Amino acid sequence: MRLEREVLDTLVARIVEAIHPDRIVLFGSAARGEMRPDSDVDVLVVVSEGTHRRHAAQAVYRHLIGFEHPVDVVVATESDLRELGDNFSLVYYPALREGREIYAIERSNSRVA
């Protein structure tokens, strides 16, 4: 079973509305296209440095009430991922290796002369 594009779009929209993350990575069975009817959707939500991770996760979960699939949310910063992403005993490890980025904030690279 594969997640439909519109389901992913709804998931991303709700997470972005909740906390405006830097990026969202889909991982686990949903990213591999191996979801079963009882599978959850695993997402790594990358937030700005200094963001309170637990509060961010709570806000995301509130915005996902009524979503058509159960969702497991992991919130981390880029520094968390740099420091801990190679630790195979943490969930960051598979998320970074098998994950598929489904959202990234647009950053302006323009400079004022």
C-alpha positions in Angstrom: 0.0 0.0 0.0 1.3 3.4 -0.9 0.3 6.8 0.5 -1.5 8.9 -2.0 0.0 12.3 -2.9 -3.1 14.1 -1.6 -2.7 12.4 1.8 0.9 13.4 2.0 0.0 17.0 0.9 -2.6 17.1 3.7 -0.1 15.7 6.2 2.5 18.3 5.2 0.0 21.2 5.3 -1.1 20.3 8.8 2.4 20.1 10.1 3.5 23.3 8.4 0.4 25.1 9.8 1.2 23.8 13.3 4.9 24.7 13.6 6.5 25.9 10.3 9.3 23.4 10.3 12.5 23.6 8.2 11.8 20.3 6.6 9.8 17.1 6.9 11.1 13.6 6.2 8.9 10.6 5.6 10.5 7.3 6.8 9.5 3.8 7.7 7.1 1.6 5.8 5.4 4.6 4.2 8.6 5.8 2.6 9.4 2.3 1.4 6.0 1.8 -0.1 5.4 -1.1 2.2 2.5 0.2 4.3 -0.2 -2.2 5.5 -3.7 -1.2 6.6 -2.5 -1.2 10.3 0.8 0.8 9.6 1.4 4.2 11.0 3.1 7.1 9.1 6.5 8.0 10.5 7.7 11.5 10.0 10.9 13.3 11.1 10.1 17.0 11.6 13.2 19.2 11.5 12.8 22.5 13.4 15.0 25.5 14.0 17.6 25.6 16.7 16.2 26.6 20.0 12.7 25.2 19.3 11.3 23.3 22.2 11.0 19.8 20.7 8.3 18.4 23.0 6.0 21.5 22.6 6.5 21.3 18.8 5.6 17.6 18.8 2.5 18.4 20.9 1.4 21.1 18.5 1.8 18.8 15.5 -0.2 16.0 17.2 -3.0 18.5 17.9 -3.1 19.5 14.2 -3.2 15.8 13.2 -6.3 15.0 15.1 -8.7 13.3 12.7 -6.0 12.5 10.1 -6.8 9.3 8.2 -3.7 7.4 9.4 -2.0 7.2 12.7 1.2 9.3 12.6 4.4 8.9 14.7 6.2 12.3 14.9 9.9 12.7 15.8 11.0 16.3 16.2 14.7 17.2 15.9 17.0 20.1 15.0 19.7 19.9 12.4 22.3 19.9 15.2 20.6 16.9 16.8 20.8 15.1 13.4 24.5 16.0 12.9 25.4 14.9 16.5 23.2 11.8 16.8 22.3 10.7 13.3 25.0 8.1 13.1 23.8 6.4 16.3 22.1 3.3 15.0 20.2 2.8 18.3 18.2 6.1 17.7 15.3 6.6 15.4 17.3 9.4 13.6 19.5 6.7 12.0 16.9 5.0 9.8 15.0 8.2 9.2 18.2 9.8 7.7 19.1 6.7 5.7 15.8 5.5 4.3 13.8 8.7 4.6 12.3 10.7 1.8 12.1 14.5 2.2 8.5 15.6 1.5 8.9 19.3 2.5 11.6 21.8 2.8 11.3 25.5 3.7 12.2 27.8 0.9 15.2 29.9 1.9 15.9 33.1 0.1 19.5 33.3 -1.1 19.1 36.8 -2.5 21.4 39.5 -1.2 20.8 43.2 -1.1 23.5 45.2 -2.8 
